[in-house]
Amino acid sequence: MENKVTLTYKNGEQSIDLPVLPATLGPSVVDIRTFSKTGMFTFDPGFLATSACESQITYIDGDLGQLYYRGYPIEQLAEHSDYLESCYLLIYGELPTKQQKEDFVRVVTKHTMVHDQMTRFFQGFRRDAHPMAMMVGVTGALSAFYQDSLDINDPEHRRVAIYRLISKIPTIAAMCYRYNQGLPFQYPRNDLGYTANFLHMMFSTPCEPYEPNPVLVKALDRILILHADHEQNASTSTVRLAGSSGANPFACIAAGIACLWGPSHGGANEAVLKMLDEIGSVENVPAFMEGVKNKTHKLMGFGHRVYKNMDPRAAIMKETCDEVLKELGLENDPKFKLAMALEKIALEDPYFIERKLYPNVDFYSGIVLTALGIPVSMFTVIFALARTVGWISHWNEMISDPAMKIGRPRQLYTGSPRRDYVDIKNRG
Ligand code: CMC
């Protein structure tokens, strides 16, 4: 029997049947597309109860703290997979065969260089520009350099644009850092893996050989896997909305990067480090916590719109954090100790327990990235690098759907009723 919800006006004059669409996992949704026939719209700022699309890419169970990419638990991918394999999975929906993986890695690796004129594009930025400011601009500029993959209705153009983005985003990210530091750009090295090559482009100099530490490469690769997708978060929804107008994929990803920059989203790990610096030492934690409870400030890296349990990425990140600090002999790092003290107090405090506020992935990722030598201003850039595959997979899923429509929300208007123009002489 068809499942439906019937909405009836209080006066009983009008009623409307709304179908209920089943989900493979998680809650079913009420299909309200015909609701506007009643002459009204629904109201849901912040999308607290609204599914904006149908998707087969990522599933989150916020109550149980579970995250699956294409059905595979994040814990299994973090342990057994690598970032590029996870990219393939997100884009194509299945884990690759050995041959498919080799082909994918080869094509991505061969396209890591950017158009040489892009190096001059950077000269237009101030040296002290925030790397995210450059990321937004330069990623958008890819559409000016790669004009032969902009036809969103051509699956081959889409495929090429997807490969270009995954291949070139680490190069652009490293260039943002190098420009900001006054260092020469480093060309990619095709003999290195995706993540090791990124570390090479970030940290090697023309003066001496550079061999990335395999433990640190593995840790960063895991960070990339953990951040690769997170279903319909703010930046992914931004990419979908931008893409729904037919905008080209490079412009859409630039829009996603802009949204990610905010401290409530991708900027949170940067905010965690700033917060740890402000607190300074463990003795200051009680006073800081009082401020959190009085709502003077938030405990950054805690809380999540969807997870009302431990963020599964946070548990993996904590383990990675231990491994990296051990490898680098930083177990007694004061920032890590301070973070652990904050975490312990928060997990036992009724303010956080009652509100179901647990550490999210950003609580630990900033500490790991710092240990890897990555400056705070690059944290969100690394997040953008990792999330590009998620954004582009969602964009591709949306564009491939024949039922795609431009995203056009409605509003509850509470402004002035109609009024007539008043000449400036007569205004009070
Ligand atoms: N510190 C202190 N109180 C908090 C925090 C926090 N980090 N997060 C939520 N609360 C309180 C909030 O004040 C509210 O209290 P009350 O019920 O008394 O008004 C209650 O918890 C519910 O919070 P909310 O703001 O309604 O929750 P939300 O779903 O709108 O916000 C959030 C989610 C992630 C924006 C928020 O938890 C937050 O700002 N956290 C800190 C920033 C952060 O770590 N962001 C990274 C998110 S994970 C990375 C990603 O996926 O992008």
Boltz pocket constraint, residues with backbone or C-beta under 6 A from the ligand:
constraints:
  - pocket:
      binder: B
      contacts: [[A, 230], [A, 233], [A, 263], [A, 264], [A, 265], [A, 266], [A, 268], [A, 292], [A, 297], [A, 298], [A, 299], [A, 300], [A, 301], [A, 302], [A, 303], [A, 304], [A, 305], [A, 306], [A, 355], [A, 357], [A, 360], [A, 361], [A, 362]]
      max_distance: 6.0
